[in-house]
């Protein structure tokens, strides 16, 4: 990652802050695979999911037994709004 952040990136981060603060979990990890265009949000490390459910908008909810362990988002770059 570069040491400087351009103004557009800073604006995107500033817009994300209220969403991050309101997130349902106090600890989470975000990984983005740019080549595959897949975003992984984990609430536990390691996730060790035992079940997966797909939502109507194609989000994969990853469960460890009954506890939500993470969310996988396919093609998040096409979902981004400006």
C-alpha positions as CSV (number, residue, x, y, z in Angstrom):
1,X,0.0,0.0,0.0
2,X,1.2,3.5,-0.8
3,X,2.1,5.9,1.9
4,X,0.0,8.7,0.5
5,X,-3.8,8.5,0.0
6,X,-5.4,10.5,-2.8
7,X,-8.5,12.7,-2.0
8,X,-11.0,10.3,-3.7
9,X,-9.8,7.5,-1.5
10,X,-10.0,9.7,1.6
11,X,-13.5,10.7,0.7
12,X,-14.6,7.1,0.3
13,X,-13.1,6.2,3.7
14,X,-14.9,9.2,5.3
15,X,-18.2,8.0,3.8
16,X,-17.6,4.5,5.1
17,X,-16.9,5.5,8.7
18,X,-20.6,5.7,9.8
19,X,-21.2,2.3,8.3
20,X,-18.2,0.7,9.9
21,X,-19.0,2.1,13.3
22,X,-22.6,0.8,13.0
23,X,-21.4,-2.7,11.9
24,X,-23.0,-5.5,13.9
25,X,-19.7,-6.8,15.2
26,X,-17.0,-4.9,17.2
27,X,-14.3,-7.0,15.5
28,X,-14.1,-7.9,11.8
29,X,-11.6,-8.4,9.1
30,X,-12.0,-7.5,5.4
31,X,-10.0,-9.1,2.6
32,X,-10.5,-8.2,-1.1
33,X,-9.2,-10.5,-3.9
34,X,-9.0,-8.0,-6.8
35,X,-8.1,-10.6,-9.4
36,X,-11.2,-12.7,-8.5
37,X,-13.3,-9.7,-7.5
38,X,-14.4,-11.2,-4.3
39,X,-14.8,-9.5,-0.9
40,X,-14.5,-11.5,2.3
41,X,-15.8,-10.1,5.6
42,X,-14.9,-12.3,8.6
43,X,-16.3,-11.9,12.1
44,X,-14.1,-14.7,13.5
45,X,-10.5,-15.8,12.6
46,X,-10.3,-18.4,11.4
47,X,-13.8,-18.5,10.0
48,X,-14.1,-22.4,10.0
49,X,-17.6,-22.2,8.6
50,X,-19.8,-25.2,8.8
51,X,-22.7,-24.0,6.7
52,X,-23.4,-21.4,4.0
53,X,-26.6,-19.7,2.9
54,X,-27.1,-17.4,-0.1
55,X,-29.2,-14.3,0.1
56,X,-31.5,-13.0,-2.6
57,X,-28.8,-10.5,-3.6
58,X,-26.2,-13.2,-3.9
59,X,-24.3,-12.7,-0.7
60,X,-22.9,-15.8,0.9
61,X,-23.5,-15.9,4.6
62,X,-21.0,-18.2,6.3
63,X,-22.0,-19.8,9.6
64,X,-20.1,-21.7,12.2
65,X,-23.0,-23.7,13.6
66,X,-25.6,-21.0,14.3
67,X,-23.2,-18.1,14.6
68,X,-22.5,-15.8,11.6
69,X,-18.8,-16.2,11.0
70,X,-18.5,-14.2,7.7
71,X,-19.9,-12.9,4.5
72,X,-18.6,-13.4,1.0
73,X,-19.5,-10.9,-1.7
74,X,-19.0,-11.9,-5.3
75,X,-18.2,-9.1,-7.8
76,X,-18.3,-6.2,-5.3
77,X,-16.8,-3.9,-7.8
78,X,-20.0,-4.0,-9.8
79,X,-22.0,-3.2,-6.6
80,X,-20.0,-0.1,-5.6
81,X,-21.8,3.2,-5.9
82,X,-20.2,6.6,-6.1
